[in-house]
Amino acid sequence: MQALLPDQTRVFPDRDTLHAQAAERVIRLCADAIAARGRCNLALAGGNTPRGLYRRLAEPDQRARIDWRRMHLFFGDERAVPLDHPDSNYRMAREVLIDHVPVPPAQVHPMRAAPETIEADAGAYAELLARELPDREGWPGFDLILLGLGPDGHTASLFPDTPALHELGRSVTPVHVERLDSWRLTLTLPVIDRAERLLFLVAGADKAAIVAALRAGAQGRDPYPVEYLSPRGQVEWLLDAEASGGPA
């Protein structure tokens, strides 16, 4: 697997340390993007592990280290629910992070999605990305995308056995997750691959088997969704000891 290499992987003893170190990396990478290009285009992730990171970034001593006036916040994926729904990635990020930092409201770009308008919603977010982000090999170019890892190997909402894994024509695509009977929107592989930086956050013993499989490589088995990635930029994996399968 190209993305998961020993020299790109750091393991921390517990989730609190993972969140603290992830916050340090995000602060540094955002500052680097702002210094280089005048703004930072960041795609946020959903889930419990990013929640701990966002809570850390919202602390007064940490939030003061980011120039939020130059931050533009996007989302890597979203469930097709209202933005105030408990399952909404946007709602989680707003409650834990966005409401606590001085980012201009016009620079926060939620994914709006509903099952009955899912195709139009995908097109609308793709148009937004095309307007807001620089072109990178014909695709919207993020400075930093935050990603997680599911026990089935999914990242963003790129799930096993879904057409989204093979979508090479659109930057944003709908995904129907049959086992959950739900619709989602997700960034596609070409967009994720062209980010300047990818930062994976992985925590919990339920991820240990997938992490071990990724380290061993895909020989003799079907690739996991995360293994479809071919990143052009730099990739970092931050794991806690439980996800890594042993002590830090």
C-alpha positions as CSV (number, residue, x, y, z in Angstrom):
1,M,0.0,0.0,0.0
2,Q,1.5,3.3,-1.1
3,A,0.0,5.5,1.6
4,L,0.9,3.5,4.7
5,L,4.7,3.4,5.0
6,P,6.7,3.1,8.2
7,D,8.4,6.4,7.8
8,Q,5.0,8.1,7.4
9,T,3.3,6.5,10.4
10,R,3.5,7.7,14.0
11,V,1.9,5.7,16.9
12,F,0.9,7.4,20.1
13,P,0.1,5.6,23.5
14,D,-3.5,6.8,23.8
15,R,-6.2,8.9,22.1
16,D,-5.5,12.0,24.1
17,T,-1.9,12.1,22.9
18,L,-3.0,11.3,19.4
19,H,-5.4,14.2,19.4
20,A,-2.8,16.6,20.9
21,Q,-0.2,15.6,18.3
22,A,-2.7,15.7,15.5
23,A,-3.6,19.3,16.5
24,E,0.1,20.2,16.3
25,R,0.3,18.8,12.8
26,V,-2.8,20.6,11.6
27,I,-1.7,23.9,13.1
28,R,1.7,23.6,11.4
29,L,0.3,22.4,8.0
30,C,-2.3,25.2,7.9
31,A,0.4,27.8,8.7
32,D,2.6,26.4,5.9
33,A,-0.3,26.7,3.4
34,I,-1.1,30.2,4.5
35,A,2.5,31.2,4.2
36,A,2.8,29.7,0.8
37,R,-0.5,30.6,-0.8
38,G,-2.2,33.2,1.5
39,R,-5.0,30.8,2.6
40,C,-5.5,27.2,3.7
41,N,-8.2,25.0,2.1
42,L,-8.9,22.3,4.6
43,A,-11.4,19.4,4.2
44,L,-12.7,18.2,7.5
45,A,-13.6,14.6,8.4
46,G,-16.4,13.2,10.5
47,G,-16.2,10.6,13.2
48,N,-15.1,10.2,16.8
49,T,-11.4,10.5,16.2
50,P,-11.6,13.9,14.4
51,R,-14.0,15.1,17.1
52,G,-11.2,14.8,19.7
53,L,-8.9,16.8,17.3
54,Y,-11.5,19.5,16.8
55,R,-12.1,19.8,20.5
56,R,-8.3,20.3,21.0
57,L,-8.1,22.9,18.2
58,A,-11.0,24.8,19.8
59,E,-9.1,25.3,23.1
60,P,-8.1,28.9,23.6
61,D,-4.4,28.3,23.6
62,Q,-4.6,26.3,20.4
63,R,-7.1,28.3,18.4
64,A,-5.0,31.4,18.8
65,R,-2.2,29.7,16.8
66,I,-4.3,29.6,13.6
67,D,-5.1,32.6,11.4
68,W,-8.7,31.7,11.0
69,R,-9.4,34.7,8.7
70,R,-7.4,32.8,6.1
71,M,-8.9,29.4,6.6
72,H,-11.5,27.9,4.3
73,L,-13.3,24.8,5.7
74,F,-14.8,22.2,3.5
75,F,-15.9,18.6,4.1
76,G,-14.6,15.3,2.7
77,D,-18.0,13.6,3.0
78,E,-21.4,14.0,4.5
79,R,-24.5,12.0,5.2
80,A,-27.7,12.9,3.4
81,V,-29.4,14.4,6.4
82,P,-30.2,18.0,7.4
83,L,-27.3,20.0,8.6
84,D,-28.7,20.1,12.2
85,H,-29.3,16.4,12.3
86,P,-27.3,14.5,15.0
87,D,-25.6,12.3,12.3
88,S,-24.4,15.3,10.3
89,N,-20.6,15.7,10.0
90,Y,-21.2,19.4,9.7
91,R,-23.2,19.6,12.9
92,M,-20.4,17.8,14.8
93,A,-17.7,20.1,13.4
94,R,-19.8,23.2,14.1
95,E,-20.6,22.3,17.7
96,V,-17.1,21.2,18.6
97,L,-14.9,23.5,16.5
98,I,-16.5,26.0,14.1
99,D,-18.6,27.8,16.7
100,H,-15.5,28.3,18.9
101,V,-13.1,29.8,16.4
102,P,-13.2,33.1,14.5
103,V,-13.5,31.7,11.0
104,P,-15.6,33.9,8.8
105,P,-19.0,32.2,8.1
106,A,-18.6,32.7,4.4
107,Q,-15.5,30.6,4.5
108,V,-17.3,27.6,5.9
109,H,-18.6,25.3,3.2
110,P,-20.9,22.5,4.4
111,M,-22.0,19.7,2.1
112,R,-25.7,20.0,1.8
113,A,-27.3,16.7,0.8
114,A,-30.8,15.0,0.9
115,P,-31.7,11.6,-0.6
116,E,-34.2,13.1,-3.0
117,T,-31.8,15.6,-4.5
118,I,-28.5,13.7,-4.1
119,E,-27.3,14.0,-7.7
120,A,-27.9,17.8,-7.7
121,D,-26.3,18.1,-4.3
122,A,-23.2,16.4,-5.6
123,G,-23.1,18.7,-8.6
124,A,-23.5,21.8,-6.5
125,Y,-20.6,20.9,-4.2
126,A,-18.4,20.1,-7.2
127,E,-19.2,23.5,-8.6
128,L,-18.3,25.1,-5.3
129,L,-15.0,23.3,-5.2
130,A,-14.2,24.4,-8.8
131,R,-14.9,28.0,-7.9
132,E,-13.1,28.1,-4.6
133,L,-10.0,25.8,-5.0
134,P,-7.0,26.1,-7.3
135,D,-6.8,23.7,-10.3
136,R,-4.5,20.8,-9.7
137,E,-4.1,18.6,-12.8
138,G,-7.7,19.4,-13.7
139,W,-9.1,18.7,-10.2
140,P,-9.8,20.9,-7.2
141,G,-6.7,21.2,-5.1
142,F,-6.9,21.0,-1.3
143,D,-4.0,22.0,0.9
144,L,-5.0,19.5,3.5
145,I,-7.6,16.7,3.7
146,L,-8.3,15.0,7.1
147,L,-9.3,11.3,6.7
148,G,-10.2,8.4,8.9
149,L,-10.2,4.7,8.4
150,G,-13.2,2.3,9.0
151,P,-12.9,-1.3,10.1
152,D,-13.9,-2.2,6.5
153,G,-11.1,0.0,5.1
154,H,-13.3,2.8,3.9
155,T,-12.1,6.4,4.0
156,A,-14.3,9.5,3.6
157,S,-17.4,7.7,2.2
158,L,-15.5,5.5,-0.2
159,F,-16.9,2.2,0.9
160,P,-16.3,-1.4,-0.4
161,D,-18.2,-2.5,-3.5
162,T,-19.6,0.9,-4.3
163,P,-19.3,2.7,-7.7
164,A,-17.7,5.7,-6.0
165,L,-14.4,3.8,-5.9
166,H,-14.3,3.9,-9.7
167,E,-15.6,7.4,-10.2
168,L,-12.9,9.2,-12.3
169,G,-15.1,11.9,-13.9
170,R,-16.5,13.8,-10.9
171,S,-15.0,15.5,-7.9
172,V,-18.0,14.8,-5.7
173,T,-20.2,11.7,-6.0
174,P,-23.3,10.2,-4.3
175,V,-22.8,6.9,-2.4
176,H,-25.5,4.6,-1.4
177,V,-24.4,2.4,1.5
178,E,-26.7,-0.6,1.3
179,R,-26.0,-2.1,4.7
180,L,-26.9,1.2,6.3
181,D,-29.6,2.0,3.7
182,S,-28.4,5.6,3.5
183,W,-27.1,8.1,1.0
184,R,-23.9,10.1,1.4
185,L,-21.8,12.5,-0.6
186,T,-18.0,12.0,-0.8
187,L,-14.9,13.5,-2.4
188,T,-13.7,11.1,-5.1
189,L,-10.3,9.5,-5.4
190,P,-8.9,11.9,-8.0
191,V,-9.5,14.9,-5.6
192,I,-8.1,13.1,-2.6
193,D,-5.1,11.9,-4.5
194,R,-4.2,15.5,-5.6
195,A,-4.2,17.1,-2.1
196,E,-1.0,18.7,-1.0
197,R,-1.3,16.8,2.3
198,L,-3.4,13.9,3.6
199,L,-3.6,13.3,7.3
200,F,-5.1,10.0,8.5
201,L,-6.3,9.8,12.1
202,V,-6.9,6.2,13.3
203,A,-7.8,5.2,16.8
204,G,-9.3,2.1,18.5
205,A,-8.8,-1.6,18.7
206,D,-11.5,-2.2,16.1
207,K,-9.0,-0.8,13.5
208,A,-6.1,-3.0,14.4
209,A,-7.0,-5.8,12.0
210,I,-7.3,-3.5,9.0
211,V,-4.1,-1.6,9.9
212,A,-2.3,-4.9,10.1
213,A,-3.7,-6.0,6.7
214,L,-2.7,-2.7,5.2
215,R,0.9,-3.0,6.5
216,A,1.1,-6.6,5.1
217,G,0.0,-5.5,1.6
218,A,-2.8,-6.5,-0.8
219,Q,-1.3,-9.7,-2.1
220,G,-3.8,-12.6,-2.1
221,R,-6.8,-10.5,-1.3
222,D,-9.0,-7.8,-2.8
223,P,-7.8,-4.3,-2.1
224,Y,-9.5,-2.3,0.7
225,P,-11.1,1.0,-0.3
226,V,-8.2,3.0,1.2
227,E,-5.8,1.1,-1.0
228,Y,-7.3,2.6,-4.1
229,L,-5.6,5.9,-3.3
230,S,-2.5,7.0,-5.2
231,P,-1.5,10.2,-3.4
232,R,0.6,12.8,-5.3
233,G,1.2,14.8,-2.2
234,Q,2.6,13.9,1.2
235,V,0.7,11.5,3.5
236,E,0.9,11.1,7.2
237,W,-0.8,8.4,9.4
238,L,-1.3,9.1,13.1
239,L,-2.4,6.1,15.1
240,D,-3.0,5.3,18.7
241,A,-1.5,2.2,20.2
242,E,-4.8,0.2,20.1
243,A,-5.2,0.8,16.3
244,S,-1.6,0.0,15.7
245,G,-2.0,-3.4,17.5
246,G,0.7,-2.8,20.2
247,P,2.4,-0.2,22.4
248,A,3.6,3.1,21.0
